[in-house]
Amino acid sequence: MDPGKLSQRVKILRASTQRSDIGEIIQEWHVIAEVWAQAYEVKARELIASVAKHIEITTRFRLRAIEVDYADRIAWQNTYYQPVQIIPIGRREGLEILAKRLHQKTGVIKT
C-alpha cells in the first residue's frame, strides 16, 4: 500500500447502548480510531423501488490494518458510511473497505 495515497482523514465509529434515567435505550457512537485513508466514490446508481427513488453510493476506503467490524461506521467529509465488504490487503498491511452512504442520522457522537 502506497502511504502517499493515504491523504484523507476518516474516523471509525463504534456503537454502544445504555439506558437513560427513564429507561429508554440510547445508542451512542464513539470514535475508536482516526486514521489516514484513501477514499473515493466508485459508483453511483439509482435504485427505483415502488415510487420512491434512492441513490446508493458505494465508496472505497483503503487504510492501514486496524480492527473494523461490519457494525461500525466510517465518518468522512461530514457523511457516515456503513461497511459492506472488508477485504484484508496483504498480511496485516491494510484494509480495503467498500461502504454505502447512510442517509439516516447515526445517533449521538462522542469523541
C-alpha positions as CSV (number, residue, x, y, z in Angstrom):
1,M,0.0,0.0,0.0
2,D,1.4,3.4,-1.0
3,P,1.3,5.7,2.1
4,G,1.4,8.8,-0.1
5,K,-2.1,8.0,-1.3
6,L,-3.5,7.9,2.3
7,S,-4.5,11.6,2.1
8,Q,-8.0,11.7,3.6
9,R,-8.7,11.7,7.4
10,V,-11.5,9.3,8.3
11,K,-13.0,8.3,11.7
12,I,-14.1,4.8,12.7
13,L,-17.1,4.9,15.0
14,R,-18.4,2.1,17.2
15,A,-21.9,2.0,18.8
16,S,-22.7,1.4,22.4
17,T,-26.0,1.4,24.1
18,Q,-27.1,2.5,27.5
19,R,-30.3,3.2,29.4
20,S,-31.4,6.7,30.3
21,D,-32.8,7.6,33.7
22,I,-36.3,6.9,32.5
23,G,-35.4,3.5,31.0
24,E,-35.2,4.3,27.3
25,I,-32.3,2.8,25.3
26,I,-29.9,5.4,23.9
27,Q,-27.4,4.5,21.2
28,E,-24.1,6.5,21.2
29,W,-21.4,6.3,18.6
30,H,-17.8,6.6,19.9
31,V,-14.7,7.4,17.8
32,I,-12.4,4.4,18.2
33,A,-9.9,5.5,15.6
34,E,-9.0,8.4,13.4
35,V,-6.8,7.4,10.6
36,W,-5.4,8.4,7.2
37,A,-7.1,6.7,4.3
38,Q,-7.5,6.7,0.6
39,A,-11.2,7.4,0.0
40,Y,-13.2,7.8,-3.2
41,E,-16.6,7.0,-4.6
42,V,-16.6,4.1,-7.0
43,K,-20.1,4.2,-8.4
44,A,-23.4,5.8,-8.1
45,R,-26.5,4.0,-9.2
46,E,-30.1,4.9,-9.0
47,L,-32.5,2.3,-7.4
48,I,-36.2,2.7,-8.1
49,A,-38.3,0.9,-5.5
50,S,-42.0,1.4,-5.9
51,V,-42.5,5.1,-6.4
52,A,-39.6,6.3,-4.3
53,K,-36.1,7.0,-5.7
54,H,-33.0,6.2,-3.7
55,I,-29.4,6.9,-4.7
56,E,-26.9,4.3,-3.4
57,I,-23.3,5.5,-3.5
58,T,-20.6,2.9,-2.9
59,T,-17.3,4.3,-1.5
60,R,-14.0,2.6,-1.3
61,F,-11.7,3.2,1.7
62,R,-8.1,1.9,1.8
63,L,-6.4,2.3,5.2
64,R,-3.7,0.6,7.3
65,A,-4.8,-2.5,9.2
66,I,-6.9,-1.8,12.2
67,E,-9.9,-3.6,13.7
68,V,-13.1,-2.7,11.8
69,D,-16.4,-4.5,12.1
70,Y,-19.4,-4.5,9.8
71,A,-21.5,-2.9,12.6
72,D,-19.0,0.1,12.7
73,R,-19.5,3.3,10.8
74,I,-17.0,5.4,8.9
75,A,-17.2,9.2,9.1
76,W,-15.7,11.1,6.1
77,Q,-16.4,14.6,4.8
78,N,-19.4,15.1,7.2
79,T,-21.0,11.9,5.9
80,Y,-21.4,8.5,7.5
81,Y,-20.8,5.1,5.8
82,Q,-21.6,1.5,6.7
83,P,-19.1,-1.2,5.7
84,V,-20.5,-3.7,3.2
85,Q,-17.3,-5.6,2.5
86,I,-14.0,-5.6,4.4
87,I,-11.1,-7.0,2.4
88,P,-7.6,-7.5,4.0
89,I,-4.6,-6.3,2.0
90,G,-1.5,-8.5,2.4
91,R,-0.6,-9.8,5.8
92,R,-2.0,-7.1,8.1
93,E,-0.7,-4.5,5.7
94,G,-4.1,-2.7,5.3
95,L,-7.8,-2.9,4.6
96,E,-10.0,-2.1,1.7
97,I,-13.5,-1.3,2.8
98,L,-16.4,-1.0,0.4
99,A,-19.1,1.1,2.2
100,K,-22.5,2.6,1.4
101,R,-23.5,6.1,2.3
102,L,-26.0,6.3,5.2
103,H,-28.9,8.7,4.8
104,Q,-30.3,8.4,8.3
105,K,-29.0,10.1,11.5
106,T,-26.4,7.9,13.1
107,G,-27.1,8.9,16.7
108,V,-25.1,10.7,19.3
109,I,-21.4,11.0,18.5
110,K,-18.9,11.1,21.4
111,T,-15.2,11.7,20.9
